[in-house]
Amino acid sequence: YETTTKSSLDCHLQTHNGDMKFNCSLCSYKTVKKSHMVEHMHTHAGIKPFECTECNYKTAHKYDLALHVQIHTGYKPFKCAECNYKSTYKSKLLRHMHTHTGDKPFGCSKCNYKTAQKSCLILHMRTHTGDKPFECAECNYKTAYKSCLISHMQTHTGDEPHQCTECNYTTAHKSNLTRHEFTHKGGKPFECAECHYKAPSNNDLALHMRTHTGDKPFQCPECSYKAAHQSDLALHMRTHT
C-alpha cells in the first residue's frame, strides 16, 4: 500500500491493527473512517447523492462515481501485458487475463462446463434451471439472454444491421454474418478432433461436439426428456402442449 498523505497511511494501518471504530447498526460492515460509514449507510437508505454530469448515472459512493466518469473520458489505466487490451476497471483486467492463461475457475455443478468469468457461469446455469427472464413485448418469445432478445426484436422491426462487405447479404444476427463470410473465403477453420467434421464457427463446432460427448444440457421441465440442442427441446415441448 502506498499513499501521498500521512493521514491516509494512518487510516490504512488501523486495518492491520483491527481498530475498526465505526460499526454499522444494520449489518456487519466495519470501517476505520467516519466518512466511509456515512457513504455505507447510503446503501441501506437507498440514497445516491453522487451524480454523473454526463448521463443519468447515480451512486451511493464517491469512488464508484470516479470510476464511472472514466467511461466518458476514455481513460483506461489498467493495461494487459500480453496484448493491447485496456480497461477502466482492474477487475475486468483480471478477468481478461484468464484468456491468456486459459484458467477457468468457475465450474458448473450440473455439467462439465467451465468458464473464466462468474457472469458467464450465471448465464449458463439458466440452461439447467430453464429461467428466461427476458420477454418480448410483441409476442410470447422468452429467452435466458438479453442479447438473444435484442436479436429477436429485429424479427419484428425487420432491421438487419449486419452487412457483408463482399456482397449484398444482410442479416439481423452477427453470428449469421460470420458464418456467411466463410462462403467467400471457402473455408471451415474449426475442425472436430474426433471425426472429419468442419465448421464455419466455433459455436457450430461446440454444438457438434455434443454428438461425441453425449452432453444434453437442455432438459424438459415436464418429463425426463433431455436434448443436446435447444431447438430440439422446443420441438419436444409441443408434445406437452
Buried (B, 14 or more C-beta within 10 A) or exposed (E): EEEEEEEEEEBEEBEEEEEBEBEBEEEEBBBBBEEBBEBBBBBEEEEBEBEBEEEEBBBBBEEBBEBBBBBEEEEBEBEBEEEEBBBBBEEBBEBBBBBEEEEBEBEBEEBEBBBBBEEBBEBBBBBBEEEBEBEBEEEEBBBBBEEBBEBBBBBEEEEBEBEBEEEEBBBBBEBBBBBBBBEEEEEBEBEBEEEEBBBBBEEBBEBBBBEEEEBBBBBBEEEEBBBBEBEBBEEBBEEEE
